[in-house]
Amino acid sequence: MHIKIYFSDKPLYLCDDIDQEIAPYVHHDDAVFIDEFSTPAIKSMIHEIKLDKIHAGILYHTNLEELKKAVFKKFNLIIAAGGLVLNPSRDILFIYRRGKWDFPKGKLDPGETLDKCAVREVKEETGLQHVRLIEPLLVTYHAYDENGKHMLKETHWYLMHAAGDQKTTPQQEEDIDDIKWVGKKELDKYYRNTYPIIKDIIKEHEMLQP
C-alpha cells in the first residue's frame, strides 16, 4: 500500500511495498528513494523533493502507519473536502481557478462533517443548489510552504450528482472565473491544464464504475 503526497506536481510516495505505480520511479535518476526510517531521512526527503532536478520521491518503511505519523508530524495539517460532480448526462463539472481547471473544494469549518463540507463547498463555488452526495471517492494530500511553515492539505473527495439543468455561477471571491460541464471525450483537453490530483480523482471514479 502507499500514500501519495503531491509537492506541486511531484508525487512523494510513502509506502510499505513497491507496487506497480511506484516501481517505474525506483531507478530513475530524477527520483529519490529512501528506505531509512529516521527523522533526518524524512527531513532530507522533504528538502530534496522540492529541488528542480527531482520529480518524484519514495519513502519506504515496513510499517506504513508508523511512517505516515512520522512524516505528518513535520506539517501543519489542514482538512478540506470537495466533489467530483456529475450531471444527468454524466458530464463532469470543472471550475477554472487561478489559471487551472480544478474541482470545487474547501476547508472544513469547526463542527462540520466532511460530507456536509463537501456539499457546501460545491454549492458555494458553483452556484448549484440541488446536489446529492453519492459516495466517498478518495483522500488526497498536497504539501506546500506558507509563511515559512510546512503545510499539508488533506482533502476528502466525494462523488456527487447535480439534478436537472441548473444554472452555474462562478464564486469570483474564490478566484473562480469559469465553470464547464465536460464530457468523457473532452477530458484530454482539460487534462492539459489541470493538476495530477484531479486526474487521480477521475481515475478512482472510473475504477469504481461497474
matplotlib code that plots the C-alpha trace (Angstrom):
import matplotlib.pyplot as plt

x = [0.0, 1.0, 0.1, 0.8, 1.6, 2.0, 4.6, 3.3, 3.0, 5.6, 4.5, 6.1, 5.1, 5.0, 4.9, 5.4, 5.5, 6.8, 3.7, 3.1, 2.6, 5.8, 8.1, 8.9, 10.3, 12.6, 15.6, 15.0, 17.8, 15.3, 13.7, 14.8, 14.4, 15.0, 14.4, 15.8, 13.2, 14.6, 13.9, 17.0, 15.9, 12.4, 13.8, 16.2, 13.3, 11.2, 14.1, 15.1, 11.6, 11.5, 14.6, 14.1, 16.0, 13.8, 10.4, 9.4, 10.2, 9.8, 9.9, 9.8, 9.2, 7.6, 5.0, 3.1, 1.0, 4.2, 5.8, 2.7, 2.7, 6.4, 6.0, 2.8, 4.4, 6.6, 3.5, 0.6, -2.5, -5.4, -8.6, -10.8, -13.5, -14.7, -16.6, -16.5, -19.9, -21.8, -24.9, -27.7, -25.6, -22.7, -20.6, -18.0, -18.1, -14.8, -14.1, -11.4, -9.5, -6.2, -5.4, -6.1, -9.1, -10.0, -12.8, -14.7, -13.4, -12.7, -11.6, -13.7, -15.5, -15.4, -18.0, -18.8, -18.8, -16.7, -19.7, -21.5, -18.4, -18.0, -21.6, -21.5, -18.3, -19.7, -22.8, -20.9, -18.3, -20.6, -24.0, -25.6, -28.5, -29.6, -26.6, -26.8, -23.8, -23.4, -20.3, -16.7, -14.0, -10.6, -8.4, -5.6, -2.6, -1.0, 2.1, 3.2, 5.0, 3.3, 4.9, 7.9, 5.9, 5.3, 1.6, -0.3, -3.8, -5.8, -8.8, -11.7, -13.4, -16.9, -18.9, -21.9, -24.9, -26.4, -30.1, -31.6, -30.4, -29.2, -27.6, -24.0, -22.4, -18.6, -17.7, -15.5, -14.3, -12.7, -10.9, -13.2, -13.7, -15.5, -17.4, -17.7, -19.5, -17.0, -17.9, -15.6, -14.4, -13.3, -11.3, -7.9, -8.2, -8.8, -6.1, -3.5, -4.2, -5.1, -3.5, -2.4, -4.7, -7.7, -6.6, -6.3, -9.8, -11.3, -9.2, -10.6, -14.2, -13.6, -12.3, -15.4, -17.7, -19.4]
y = [0.0, 3.6, 7.2, 9.8, 13.4, 16.0, 18.7, 20.9, 18.3, 16.0, 12.8, 11.7, 8.1, 6.8, 3.0, -0.4, -2.1, -1.2, -1.6, -1.1, 2.6, 3.2, 0.7, 2.8, 5.6, 3.5, 3.5, 6.9, 9.5, 12.2, 10.3, 9.9, 6.6, 6.4, 3.2, 4.6, 5.3, 8.3, 12.0, 13.1, 10.8, 12.3, 15.9, 15.1, 13.8, 16.9, 19.0, 17.0, 16.7, 20.4, 20.6, 21.4, 18.3, 15.9, 14.8, 12.1, 10.7, 7.3, 6.8, 3.1, 1.5, -1.8, -0.1, 2.4, 3.8, 4.5, 6.2, 8.3, 9.6, 10.4, 12.4, 14.1, 15.4, 17.7, 19.5, 21.7, 19.7, 21.4, 19.3, 20.0, 18.3, 18.6, 16.9, 15.3, 16.3, 14.6, 15.9, 13.7, 13.3, 12.1, 15.1, 16.2, 19.7, 21.6, 25.1, 27.4, 28.8, 30.7, 29.6, 25.9, 23.6, 22.2, 20.7, 22.6, 22.1, 24.0, 23.9, 22.2, 24.6, 23.9, 21.3, 20.5, 16.9, 16.1, 15.2, 18.4, 20.4, 18.9, 19.6, 23.2, 24.0, 22.7, 24.8, 27.9, 27.7, 26.7, 28.1, 24.7, 24.3, 20.7, 18.4, 14.9, 13.1, 9.6, 8.1, 8.8, 8.6, 9.1, 11.2, 13.3, 15.1, 18.3, 19.8, 23.4, 26.1, 29.1, 31.8, 29.5, 26.6, 23.2, 22.8, 19.6, 19.8, 16.6, 16.7, 14.2, 13.8, 12.6, 11.6, 13.8, 14.2, 17.5, 17.3, 18.7, 21.6, 24.0, 27.4, 27.7, 30.8, 31.0, 32.3, 35.1, 35.9, 32.5, 33.4, 31.1, 32.6, 29.9, 26.6, 23.9, 20.5, 18.2, 15.0, 12.0, 12.6, 16.1, 15.2, 15.1, 18.8, 19.7, 17.3, 19.5, 22.3, 20.7, 19.1, 15.5, 15.2, 15.9, 13.1, 10.7, 11.5, 10.8, 7.6, 6.5, 7.2, 5.3, 2.3, 2.2, 2.1, -1.3]
z = [0.0, -0.4, 0.4, -2.2, -1.3, -4.0, -3.8, -6.6, -9.4, -7.9, -6.1, -2.8, -2.1, 1.5, 1.1, 2.7, -0.7, -4.2, -6.3, -10.0, -9.7, -7.7, -9.4, -12.5, -10.3, -8.2, -10.6, -12.2, -11.9, -11.2, -8.3, -4.7, -2.9, 0.8, 2.9, 6.1, 8.8, 10.8, 11.4, 9.3, 6.4, 6.4, 6.6, 3.7, 1.6, 2.2, 1.2, -1.9, -3.3, -3.7, -5.9, -9.5, -10.7, -8.6, -10.0, -7.5, -4.1, -2.4, 1.4, 2.2, 5.6, 6.6, 8.8, 6.7, 9.5, 11.6, 8.5, 7.9, 11.5, 11.4, 8.1, 9.0, 12.2, 10.0, 8.7, 9.8, 8.7, 7.0, 6.4, 3.4, 1.3, -2.2, -5.0, -8.4, -9.6, -12.4, -14.2, -15.7, -18.9, -16.7, -17.7, -15.0, -13.5, -13.8, -12.3, -13.7, -10.8, -10.9, -14.4, -13.9, -14.3, -10.9, -8.8, -6.1, -2.6, 0.6, 4.2, 6.9, 9.2, 13.0, 14.0, 10.4, 9.0, 5.9, 3.7, 4.7, 4.0, 0.5, -0.5, 0.9, -0.9, -4.2, -3.8, -2.8, -5.5, -8.4, -7.6, -7.9, -5.4, -6.0, -5.3, -3.9, -2.4, -3.7, -2.1, -0.9, -3.6, -2.1, 0.1, -1.5, 0.0, -1.2, 0.5, 0.3, 2.3, 3.8, 6.0, 6.5, 7.7, 6.0, 5.3, 4.3, 2.9, 3.4, 1.1, 1.2, -2.2, -2.8, -5.9, -6.3, -8.6, -9.7, -10.6, -13.8, -15.9, -13.2, -13.7, -12.5, -11.1, -10.5, -7.0, -8.0, -4.5, -4.6, -7.8, -9.9, -13.4, -15.3, -14.9, -17.6, -17.8, -19.6, -21.4, -21.3, -24.9, -24.0, -20.9, -22.6, -23.5, -19.8, -18.6, -20.3, -17.8, -14.6, -11.5, -11.1, -8.2, -10.5, -12.8, -9.7, -8.7, -12.1, -12.4, -9.0, -10.1, -13.4, -11.4, -9.2, -12.2, -12.9]

ax = plt.figure().add_subplot(projection="3d")
ax.plot(x, y, z, "-o")
ax.set_aspect("equal")
plt.show()
